[in-house]
Amino acid sequence: MKSLSLLNVIIALVFSIVAYFLIPAEMFSSPEAFIFGMLLGAIIVPQISKLISESPSKILSVKSSTTTLYVGNLPYKVNEQAVSDHFSNYGKVISVRLMKDRRTGKRKGYGFVEVDSKGADKMIKKLNDTDFQERTLKVRLAKEKQEEE
């Protein structure tokens, strides 16, 4: 949060400096232009801060509606592109994240596929309990990640 308030100060100073140099002397004297820039910055900075603090998921959800699917029992040697190609046969795939063990770096056999919400139900019905590279996939809606308090 401290970096956000530092950003606010920097943006306000930028507005002040720009006003100092760009506002004609006939309109305001240099100190008045600087103060005008500070006031303008004080009005605009909270709005910018609000936009910055918005979570990316909220911003993205306005643009497009996506759903995250949990995909279990994946082959350990599969890569994101293979999963994406397989799921693309049934709808629009936004992204694929396959989980790895932090210590060993080996895949854990499950992941998450972000898809267009319109095709999510179809993908679940068509892909759950089907064979993919000699494994039977488990496809479900992903649960929301719980934030610790």
ChimeraX attribute file (.defattr): number of C-alpha atoms within 10 A of each C-alpha:
attribute: neighborCount
match mode: 1-to-1
recipient: residues
	/A:1	7
	/A:2	7
	/A:3	8
	/A:4	12
	/A:5	13
	/A:6	11
	/A:7	15
	/A:8	19
	/A:9	16
	/A:10	14
	/A:11	18
	/A:12	21
	/A:13	17
	/A:14	15
	/A:15	23
	/A:16	23
	/A:17	16
	/A:18	14
	/A:19	23
	/A:20	22
	/A:21	12
	/A:22	11
	/A:23	17
	/A:24	12
	/A:25	12
	/A:26	7
	/A:27	9
	/A:28	15
	/A:29	13
	/A:30	17
	/A:31	12
	/A:32	16
	/A:33	23
	/A:34	21
	/A:35	18
	/A:36	18
	/A:37	22
	/A:38	22
	/A:39	15
	/A:40	15
	/A:41	23
	/A:42	17
	/A:43	12
	/A:44	15
	/A:45	20
	/A:46	13
	/A:47	12
	/A:48	14
	/A:49	14
	/A:50	9
	/A:51	12
	/A:52	11
	/A:53	11
	/A:54	10
	/A:55	9
	/A:56	10
	/A:57	9
	/A:58	9
	/A:59	11
	/A:60	11
	/A:61	11
	/A:62	8
	/A:63	8
	/A:64	9
	/A:65	11
	/A:66	19
	/A:67	19
	/A:68	21
	/A:69	22
	/A:70	18
	/A:71	24
	/A:72	19
	/A:73	16
	/A:74	23
	/A:75	17
	/A:76	14
	/A:77	10
	/A:78	14
	/A:79	14
	/A:80	15
	/A:81	11
	/A:82	13
	/A:83	21
	/A:84	19
	/A:85	11
	/A:86	14
	/A:87	19
	/A:88	14
	/A:89	10
	/A:90	16
	/A:91	17
	/A:92	18
	/A:93	23
	/A:94	14
	/A:95	14
	/A:96	21
	/A:97	16
	/A:98	19
	/A:99	14
	/A:100	15
	/A:101	9
	/A:102	9
	/A:103	6
	/A:104	7
	/A:105	9
	/A:106	12
	/A:107	18
	/A:108	17
	/A:109	16
	/A:110	19
	/A:111	21
	/A:112	21
	/A:113	24
	/A:114	19
	/A:115	23
	/A:116	16
	/A:117	16
	/A:118	13
	/A:119	15
	/A:120	23
	/A:121	15
	/A:122	12
	/A:123	20
	/A:124	19
	/A:125	13
	/A:126	13
	/A:127	20
	/A:128	15
	/A:129	14
	/A:130	14
	/A:131	12
	/A:132	16
	/A:133	12
	/A:134	9
	/A:135	14
	/A:136	16
	/A:137	19
	/A:138	18
	/A:139	23
	/A:140	19
	/A:141	15
	/A:142	15
	/A:143	9
	/A:144	7
	/A:145	6
	/A:146	6
	/A:147	5
	/A:148	4
	/A:149	3
